[in-house]
């Protein structure tokens, strides 16, 4: 029921996801208004064959505060979707709804794995090399050094499980590459990762331009910086697309040129299409939860489903557990204040 | 003598800047190795006619720590360039050299205007609407609310003086637009700007995607976030350019299309060309100092010269003084802790 478009995008997204996940038998529980969902399913027979509707007429509004959503959340479509992961009826939940409510309910229902404070959201970042894992993309507005170390460990486990890279490279986002650059938190996390005996290919600090370059597989940052960087890049992508559209329709000659080069331009657009990387897993929970962009179209939502399905089928849970068991060793090196609890901020 | 290319780019940049500043009589003092500079000037007769060489064989290395550069800085080309602004012999200084040393020396020689702690660096950000003023782009890694308010005031004065906009719109960069979003510092700065009687068109919070959109004229942020956002955008721009080049040379058809559309594509590239926005003024000093990107080419350096010349000719100094006199009124609303001194970080 969530997102800017509700069931129409979700059901059409399911239909597309079936194609994306061709070799994987996948079934869906669709939580929400039965009449609305059934009407959409009638337009998508492929989806209808693999979907069960779980009716509820309670929904979480997109602008509801997380605390309020929690209080009256039980029985909403969002709650039921996460609850199904808890009971084992579903192997993962996907939502385009209220991010703050999704985070809060996921934490309450599924609980955090290990001693983590709250989940981190992953952004799958298209780069010149392929795709990088960037976290946190906005859940934890202020992060201490210990949290950044947790993100490094979770992100590395995620990247290995999802992309089959045996030893993903890891970096911390900073304003320069030297040890003394940046603020206390990044310097301390840098020191902890350097001095620990973690089995991790930690490469040190990276900068903003390394995101598009794909210098490392996993980029660690606090949720404030990660959110700004992600939205800045999205804004630049739209700017660039609009400039290109403008240039290629500015004259008869440019239009002719664009038609002739259209095959190559189409391929390029597909590669840079934001829907191809939509779907940010919430890491740190006992269970798979994936956030779709609220404004995602059906192809974008299908990609979020693909991310959830692949994550559920992967060895992420074991990778994560094994890696987190190393965390204690790292934080032995941490001063007491680096162990303080994380932020109380409300994410988007 | 600074930057990745030294005098060759500087002298060629001067030559190009003369063209950019056609209607403005402008003369140059070139500080550095006389033999090297003279050799370059012989290749640029246009520049030679308006340049005086101020010889010194002392230079600040690009990787020198600011503290070290300060200790042995006297008499270096960087020092002498800033000193010339102090004495009034020059109306502005431009350098592609060591940013940390430039900041530290500028602060020592020119002193901060008002009670500011250290300068903020402006990024001139190309947007769908034109150009926005984004600050701080990397000088102040950690900022309290009072500093963010100072950036708003300085940035607004700068934008008005440089772009002739009577009432520039101002926003604070955050992870969402609601009052309760973000960390303590941005929320407090937001409150101060909202509740003050500043004569400013303050529009509230903006997000990363608003940078390319050009939603507001002046975007206020701490130096850590600003630096990451700026470099993220630069990285994305290079990524797109490389993808486009790749697409338009991928087949005979796309090559033919690209040739036919080349006029329009060239115009687009010019608009998105980073050299067209190179040159970040250091605001808050008693005098004009502009930082050029170390890797800038001669067109980029010429643009940094243009920024310095336009800033020196503008009413910025008076605008700034008038605006800063309002600052006291704003900070009356600030709790004591928001008046704590700024960061001790070393910028790039």
Boltz contact constraints between the chains, C-beta under 6 A:
constraints:
  - contact:
      token1: [A, 128]
      token2: [B, 239]
      max_distance: 6.0
  - contact:
      token1: [A, 138]
      token2: [B, 175]
      max_distance: 6.0
  - contact:
      token1: [A, 141]
      token2: [B, 183]
      max_distance: 6.0
  - contact:
      token1: [A, 142]
      token2: [B, 183]
      max_distance: 6.0
  - contact:
      token1: [A, 175]
      token2: [B, 138]
      max_distance: 6.0
  - contact:
      token1: [A, 175]
      token2: [B, 224]
      max_distance: 6.0
  - contact:
      token1: [A, 175]
      token2: [B, 227]
      max_distance: 6.0
  - contact:
      token1: [A, 176]
      token2: [B, 348]
      max_distance: 6.0
  - contact:
      token1: [A, 183]
      token2: [B, 141]
      max_distance: 6.0
  - contact:
      token1: [A, 183]
      token2: [B, 142]
      max_distance: 6.0
  - contact:
      token1: [A, 207]
      token2: [B, 231]
      max_distance: 6.0
  - contact:
      token1: [A, 208]
      token2: [B, 228]
      max_distance: 6.0
  - contact:
      token1: [A, 208]
      token2: [B, 231]
      max_distance: 6.0
  - contact:
      token1: [A, 208]
      token2: [B, 232]
      max_distance: 6.0
  - contact:
      token1: [A, 209]
      token2: [B, 231]
      max_distance: 6.0
  - contact:
      token1: [A, 209]
      token2: [B, 234]
      max_distance: 6.0
  - contact:
      token1: [A, 209]
      token2: [B, 235]
      max_distance: 6.0
  - contact:
      token1: [A, 211]
      token2: [B, 232]
      max_distance: 6.0
  - contact:
      token1: [A, 211]
      token2: [B, 235]
      max_distance: 6.0
  - contact:
      token1: [A, 212]
      token2: [B, 235]
      max_distance: 6.0
  - contact:
      token1: [A, 212]
      token2: [B, 236]
      max_distance: 6.0
  - contact:
      token1: [A, 212]
      token2: [B, 239]
      max_distance: 6.0
  - contact:
      token1: [A, 224]
      token2: [B, 175]
      max_distance: 6.0
  - contact:
      token1: [A, 225]
      token2: [B, 225]
      max_distance: 6.0
  - contact:
      token1: [A, 225]
      token2: [B, 228]
      max_distance: 6.0
  - contact:
      token1: [A, 227]
      token2: [B, 175]
      max_distance: 6.0
  - contact:
      token1: [A, 228]
      token2: [B, 208]
      max_distance: 6.0
  - contact:
      token1: [A, 228]
      token2: [B, 225]
      max_distance: 6.0
  - contact:
      token1: [A, 228]
      token2: [B, 229]
      max_distance: 6.0
  - contact:
      token1: [A, 229]
      token2: [B, 228]
      max_distance: 6.0
  - contact:
      token1: [A, 229]
      token2: [B, 232]
      max_distance: 6.0
  - contact:
      token1: [A, 231]
      token2: [B, 207]
      max_distance: 6.0
  - contact:
      token1: [A, 231]
      token2: [B, 208]
      max_distance: 6.0
  - contact:
      token1: [A, 231]
      token2: [B, 209]
      max_distance: 6.0
  - contact:
      token1: [A, 232]
      token2: [B, 208]
      max_distance: 6.0
  - contact:
      token1: [A, 232]
      token2: [B, 211]
      max_distance: 6.0
  - contact:
      token1: [A, 232]
      token2: [B, 229]
      max_distance: 6.0
  - contact:
      token1: [A, 232]
      token2: [B, 232]
      max_distance: 6.0
  - contact:
      token1: [A, 232]
      token2: [B, 233]
      max_distance: 6.0
  - contact:
      token1: [A, 233]
      token2: [B, 232]
      max_distance: 6.0
  - contact:
      token1: [A, 233]
      token2: [B, 236]
      max_distance: 6.0
  - contact:
      token1: [A, 234]
      token2: [B, 209]
      max_distance: 6.0
  - contact:
      token1: [A, 235]
      token2: [B, 209]
      max_distance: 6.0
  - contact:
      token1: [A, 235]
      token2: [B, 211]
      max_distance: 6.0
  - contact:
      token1: [A, 235]
      token2: [B, 212]
      max_distance: 6.0
  - contact:
      token1: [A, 236]
      token2: [B, 212]
      max_distance: 6.0
  - contact:
      token1: [A, 236]
      token2: [B, 233]
      max_distance: 6.0
  - contact:
      token1: [A, 236]
      token2: [B, 236]
      max_distance: 6.0
  - contact:
      token1: [A, 239]
      token2: [B, 128]
      max_distance: 6.0
  - contact:
      token1: [A, 239]
      token2: [B, 212]
      max_distance: 6.0
  - contact:
      token1: [A, 240]
      token2: [B, 240]
      max_distance: 6.0
  - contact:
      token1: [A, 243]
      token2: [B, 268]
      max_distance: 6.0
  - contact:
      token1: [A, 247]
      token2: [B, 264]
      max_distance: 6.0
  - contact:
      token1: [A, 247]
      token2: [B, 265]
      max_distance: 6.0
  - contact:
      token1: [A, 247]
      token2: [B, 268]
      max_distance: 6.0
  - contact:
      token1: [A, 248]
      token2: [B, 261]
      max_distance: 6.0
  - contact:
      token1: [A, 250]
      token2: [B, 264]
      max_distance: 6.0
  - contact:
      token1: [A, 253]
      token2: [B, 260]
      max_distance: 6.0
  - contact:
      token1: [A, 254]
      token2: [B, 261]
      max_distance: 6.0
  - contact:
      token1: [A, 254]
      token2: [B, 264]
      max_distance: 6.0
  - contact:
      token1: [A, 256]
      token2: [B, 260]
      max_distance: 6.0
  - contact:
      token1: [A, 257]
      token2: [B, 257]
      max_distance: 6.0
  - contact:
      token1: [A, 257]
      token2: [B, 260]
      max_distance: 6.0
  - contact:
      token1: [A, 257]
      token2: [B, 261]
      max_distance: 6.0
  - contact:
      token1: [A, 258]
      token2: [B, 261]
      max_distance: 6.0
  - contact:
      token1: [A, 260]
      token2: [B, 253]
      max_distance: 6.0
  - contact:
      token1: [A, 260]
      token2: [B, 256]
      max_distance: 6.0
  - contact:
      token1: [A, 260]
      token2: [B, 257]
      max_distance: 6.0
  - contact:
      token1: [A, 261]
      token2: [B, 248]
      max_distance: 6.0
  - contact:
      token1: [A, 261]
      token2: [B, 254]
      max_distance: 6.0
  - contact:
      token1: [A, 261]
      token2: [B, 257]
      max_distance: 6.0
  - contact:
      token1: [A, 261]
      token2: [B, 258]
      max_distance: 6.0
  - contact:
      token1: [A, 264]
      token2: [B, 247]
      max_distance: 6.0
  - contact:
      token1: [A, 264]
      token2: [B, 250]
      max_distance: 6.0
  - contact:
      token1: [A, 264]
      token2: [B, 254]
      max_distance: 6.0
  - contact:
      token1: [A, 265]
      token2: [B, 247]
      max_distance: 6.0
  - contact:
      token1: [A, 268]
      token2: [B, 243]
      max_distance: 6.0
  - contact:
      token1: [A, 268]
      token2: [B, 247]
      max_distance: 6.0
  - contact:
      token1: [A, 348]
      token2: [B, 176]
      max_distance: 6.0
